[in-house]
Amino acid sequence: MKRRVEMRSIKRTKIQMNSLAIIIMLAASLFGCSKKSVTPTPIPTPPKDTTTAYKDPAQYGTPFTGVPATKDIVMYEVNMRTYTPGTFAGVAARLDSIKALGVNVIWLMPTYPIGVLKSIGSPYCVKDYNGVNPEYGTLTDLRNLVDQAHNLGMAVIMDWVANDTSWDNAWISNKSWYQQDASGNIIIPPGTNYNDVAALNFNSTAMRTAMIRAMKYWVYTANVDGYRCDFADNIPVDFWKQSLDTLSTIKTHKLIYLAEGSAGSEISAGFQMNFGFAYYSTLKGVFAGTQSPSAVFTTNTSEKSSLPSPGIKLRYITNHDDASSDGSVLSIYNSKQGSLAAFVLAACMDGVPLIYDSQEVAFPNPINFFTQVPVDYTANPAVVAAYKQIIAFRAAHDAIKIGTLTPYNDSNIIAFEKVSGSDDVLIMVNAKNTPITYNIPATLQNSTWTNGLTGASVTLGTQYTFQAYAYLILKK
């Protein structure tokens, strides 16, 4: 379109120049025959192009300078519907408590208006990528939440839903932006039963452009620090590269990119992290007694080797999907102590740990994130204290974050050592719901350590007895 406009402008200019030449010639001829001067006919000025190019929104606030290095991230997923009130203000009121856990990145589940047509109430059914869900508050409320988190030293990332939109999203009027069947009907995401959403077409350049602009919008308009990208494996990887390359041109921000996917190509496209789906599945199997404890090492190695450097896996014992489908951490890991033992493994083996709000207070019930499920965040203070200890130990030790792992395989106890330079830690976890007497590996016998949680001196002999789901976190 632009080239055609330019050609018309060139042709118009040539015609105007020819007209001017003729007028000058006529004037010269008349001047030779008469002393009277003739005023040339004025040449109309071509109309100005009043169309304006796209401009990024103005930057709200001051870009946050405290975004942590990927290896240092401790992430906390916020489901607004577990708070009382279930609003941005309700979450803001708990920011001090979240920070006290040792969290430095908050992931907000989708904050956009939810579609009504064919809706089942899912926050992942996006009606307007540039809007705020009135259920949670206003843009001002969202900005205040982000500002408060930044003031406490926590980055904030939003949840980006790129695969599909609600059926009443304004984009639906651009039919070519959506996937269609042979009859030209817009379809749901192929291979799913997601009847509440319409599948976007990533062959549409216009759609891609609109989506990338919407992603940039929140970095500028709410001063957020990146995105967790939903259903990332289902999106063409070249779109992720295009969008993340574009976002990374915003040099005023250090942005976090987390893919809800497992492919190594996502790291190559620009994501720093993706999900440890297999590790979560293995943890469930180990605590259910259907997999051997040593399976976590096999899965850990497989997941790490699937990612190009410097990619890191997000490790978790639950999230919004799993708390809905698999139940609470108490049912998945059989008890409060079992859930803590599982978290030690997720936080300390290899990867970046995630806490889904409610797990730190050992909420006993499933959470359907399509509805309000209020959580008592004052419950189980002893469990909260245990989370603080585990996270603080991780924060203090690069061996946990980047150290070389040495596994000590056993049929009952999950034991491993991690070393980075002079930093040396030893983690031992009983994954059984019964006391276990562990035969200490020969290389560790008669070694002296410090209990990383209590500060007590610990000398390992030939055996150590662990109570059900007990764990021991040691440092040199």
N, C-alpha and C positions, 0 to 999 in steps of 0.2 A: 504494500500500500504506500509506504513512504517513497519508494522509487518512482511509482507512478505520479505521485504528487510532485516530485522533483522534476520529472520530465515535462509535466504540464507547465511548471514554472519557467523552465528553460525555453519552451516554445513561446510562452507568453512574452518573455523578454526579447526574443528575436523579432517577434512581430512588432513590438513597441519600438525597437531600434530601427527597423525598416520604415515604420511610419514617421519617425523623427527625421530620417534622411530625406524622405519625400518632401516633408514640410520645409526643410532647410532649402532644398532645391527650388521649390516654388517661391519661397521668400526671396531668394537671390534673383530669380527671374523677374519678379515684380519690382524689386529694388532698382534693377537696370532700366525699367520702363517708366518709373515714377519716383518722385522724391518722398512720397508718403511711405511710412513704415507700416508693416503688417505684423501684428502680434500673432505668433504661432498659437495654434489651438493647444491648450494645456493637455499634457499626457496624464491620464489617470494613474494614480499610484496603486500598484498591485496590493490587494488586501493582505494584511499580515496574517501569518499562521498563528492562530490563537491557541492551538493545542499545546498542552504542557506535558513534559515527560514525567515519568514516575519519579517521585522523590521519597526517600526514606522518612519515616516520622521523626519528629524532634526527639532527642534523647531526654527521657524523664530521669531525674535524679543523677547521682554520680555512680559510674560503673564500679562494681565491687572489686577491690584489689586483694581480697583474702581468699580467692578460690583455691582450694588445696590441690597439690599435686595428686595425680590419679592414685598413686600407691598409698597415699595418706587418707583417702576418702573413707568416711563412715557415713553411710547413707540411711536416711529415714523416710519411709514412704508414708505420705499423709492421705488418708481417706477422710475427707471432710465429714462424711456421714456417720463417723464414729464419735464425733465431738458433740458437746452440749454447751451452747447451741452449735449446730452443724454448719458453721459459717467461717469465713476468713477470720472474723474477730474471735470466734471460738478457738481456732487454731492458734492465733496470735497470743491468746491468754496462756497457752501451754508452752510457748517457745523457750522459756527459761528451763522448764523441766526437760524438754527435748535436748537442749544444749547441755544440760547437766549429765546426760547419758554419755556424752563424748561425741555427739553427732556434729558433723561439719558441712553436710549437704542434705537439704530437704528436697524430696521429690513430691510435687503436688500432683495427685491424680487429676484427670481433665477438669478444667475450670470453665469450660465453654457452655453456652446454652445447649440444652438437650432437645433433640427433635421430639415432636409430638406424633407425627404421622407414623404409624406402625411401631411406635416406641414401646419398649419394655422397661424404660427408666434407666438404661445404662448410660453412665457418663461418657462412654466411648462412642455414643451416637451423637455426633457433633452437628449442630444446626448452624453455627456461625463461628468460623475460625478466629474472627476478630472481636468476638463478644465475650461477655462474662455471664456465667450462670446466675440469675437473680436469686436462686436458692441459697447461694453462698455469700452474696453481697454485691458490691459495685466495683468498678475499676479502682476507685479510690481505696476501697477496703483491701483489694488485692495488693495495690501499691504499698499500703501501710504494712501489710503482712511481710512483704519482701523487704521493705525498709527495716522493720524490726529484726528480721532474721539477719540481715547484713550487719546491723548494729551489734548483734551478739556473735558475729564472726561465722555465720553460716551462709553458704551459697544456697540458691533456690533454683531448681530446674522444673520445667513444666512437662506435662505429658503430651506428646504429639501423636495424633491419630491420622496417619497419612493414607491408610489403605482404603478408606470409605467415608461416607458422610451419611447424615440422616436423609430421609426421603423428602424432607421439607427444607433442606439447606438451599439457599438461593442459587448455589452453583448448579442445581438440577436443571435449570433452564438452559444451560449449555450442554446439550445432550452428548456432544462429542467428547465431553470431559469424563464420560462414564463408559464403562464396559457394557456391551449390549449383546443380546442373543441374535440368532439368525433373522428374527422378525423385527429387529430394531428396538426391542424393549430393554430398558436398563435393568441390570441384574444385580443380585446379591453377590458378595465375594465368592467366586467359584470354589467348590470343595468345602463350603461351610454351610451351617444352618443359621447364619446371621441375617435373619429376615428383617431386622430393624434398620439395616444400613444398605446403601447402594455403593457398588464397587467402582472406584475411580479408575480412569484409563490413563496410564502413564505414557502412552504414545502421544498424548496431547501436550504439545509444547505450551499452549496457553494455560492449561491446568497446572503444569509444573511451575510456570512463572508465578501464577497466583498463589500457589502453595508456599513457595520460597519467600515471597513477599510477606505472607502471613506469618511465617516463622521469624522473619526479621522484625516484624511488627512488635512482638512481645519483648524482644531484647531491648528495643528502643522505648516502647510505651510503658512497660512495667519493670524494666531494668533487671530482667531475669538472667540467669547465668548458664542457660543451656537447656537441653531436652533429653528426656527419656522417650525413645521413639517406639511406638507400639507396633507389634506384628511385623517387625523389621525384615524377617526372612521372606515375607511375602511381597516385598516391594523391590522393583528392579534396583540392583546395586548401583547402577549408573545414576539413578536419581539421588541416592544418598551421597554419592560423590559430588554431584552437582550442587545439592543443597548445602552440604557441609563446607564445601569449598567457598560457596557464596557467604555463608555465615562467618566463616573464618576471615573474611575481608573486613569484618568489624573489629578493627585493631584496638579499640578502646575497651574491649571485653575479652577476658579469658573464659572460653565457653567449655562446658562439659557436654559430651555426647555419649549417651548410653543407648545401645540397641537392645530391644527385646527380641533377640535372635541369638543364633549360635554359630553363624558362618564366619570363617576367617576373612572372607571378602569384605565384611562390614568394617573390620579393623583397617583393611587396606583402603577403604573408602573414606576413612576419617574418624570413625568412632574410636574412643579410647577403651570402651568396655562393652561386653555383651553378656548375656545371661548364662549362668551355670545350670542349665536345665538338667543335664545328666547327673551332676553332683547332687542336686536336690533329690532326684529320683533314687539315687544310690543311698543317700542318707535315710530316706524313708524305708528302703528295703533292709538296711542294716538294723534299724531300730524295730522293725517288724519281725526280724529274725529270718527273713527270706534271702538275705545276702550276707556273705561273710564280712567281718570288719575290714579285712584287707581290700575289699572291693573299692573302698574310698580312695585308696592309693592308685588303683588301676584307672578309675574314672578321673581322678585329679590329673594324672599324667596325660590321659587322652585329651582332656579338655585343654590343657595348657599347650600341648603340641598342635592343636587345631588352629591356634591363633598365631599370626605373624607378630613379631616384636614391634611395638611394646604393648600389645593388647593384653588386657586383664579381664578375668571373669568376675562377674558379680555373683557372690555366694550368699545364699539365704536359706532359712529353714521354713519360711512361709512368705507369701505376698498376697495381694488382694485376690488373685485367681485361686491360689491354693487354699487360702482361708475360707473361700466360698465352696470349693469343690471337695477338698480333703478334710475340712474341719479345723479345729483349733490346734495349736501346737501341743496342747495337753493330750489330745487324742492321737495325733501323728506320732508323738515321741513318748506317749504313755504316762507322763507325769510332768510336774514342774521341773524336777531335777533332770528328767530325760531331755526336756526342751533346752535346758541350759547346757547339758553335755553336747547336744547337737550344735548349739550355737558356737561353742568353743571350737568345734571342727570347722564350721563355716567361716569363722572369723580369723582362725589362726593357721590354716593349712596353706593355701595359696589363693589369692584373690582379694576382692574388696567386699566388706560385709554390708548387708542390708538388714535393717530392722523394719518390719511392717507394724505400723502403730497398732497397739493392742497386745503384741506378743510379749513386750517387756513387762506387762502386768499380768501375764498368764491368763488372758481372757479365755474362758472355758468353752465358748460356743462358736459355731461357724459364723462367718460374717458375709452376708449377701450384700455386695456393694451396690446393688440396684436400689436398695432401700436404706432407711435410717436404722442403724444398729448402735445405739449409745453404749459407750464403754466407760466403765468406772476407772479412771486413770489414777485413782488413789489406792487401788487394790494392790495386794502382794508387794509391799515395800521391800521385802527381803529379796525377791526376784529382781526388782529394779536395781537394788544395790549390787547384786551379782553381775548384772549386765554392765554396770559402771566399772566394776573391777576388771572384767574381761576386756572391755574396750580400752580402758586406761593402759592395761598391760600391752595391748597391741600397739597403741599410739607411741609407747616408749621404746619399741624395739623394731629396728629395721630388719632384724633377722626374721621376724614374722612377715614383714611386708615383701622383702626382696631376697631373703636368705635362701641358700641351697638346702633342699630338703633331703633328709635321710630317713627312710621308713624302717620301722622295726615290726615286721609282720608277726601277728599272733592271732590265734583263733578267737580270742575274746576281747583283748585290749587293743585299741588303736593308739599306737605310740610312734612319735616321730620327733626328730631333732632338726632345728633350722639354725644355720650359721651364716652370718654376714660380718666379715672381718673379725673383730674381737667379740662381737655380740653373738651369744650362744644360748638358745632356749630349747627346752625339752617339754613336749606336751604328751600327756597320757590320759586317755579317756576310756572308761568302761562303758561300752555300748550295750551292756546287758542289764536287764532288770533283776539282777541277783548279784550278791557279792562274788568277786573273782580274786583269786590269788594269782598274781602275775609273776612269772619268772623273768627277772630282770636280765636283759641281754648282757652277755659277758663284757662287751665293750663299755657298758655303763656301770657295772658293779664296782662298789667301793668309791664311787664318785660323789663329790659333795656339791650341792646346789643350794640356791635360795628360793624359797617359795615365792613366786611372783605376785601372789595375792595377799599373803600375810607377812612376808619378810622373814619367816622362820627358816633356820638352816635345816636342810634335808640331806642325809647321807643314804644313798641307795645301797642296799645289801644285795642279796641274791633273790629276794622275793619282796613283793609289796602287795598288800591286800586292799582292794578297792571295794567300797560299798556300791550298791546298785547305782548305776549312772554317775558315779563319782568321777572327778577329773583332777588332775594334778598339773599345774603350770609352773615350771621351774626355769630359773635363769642362772647362768654362771656369775 
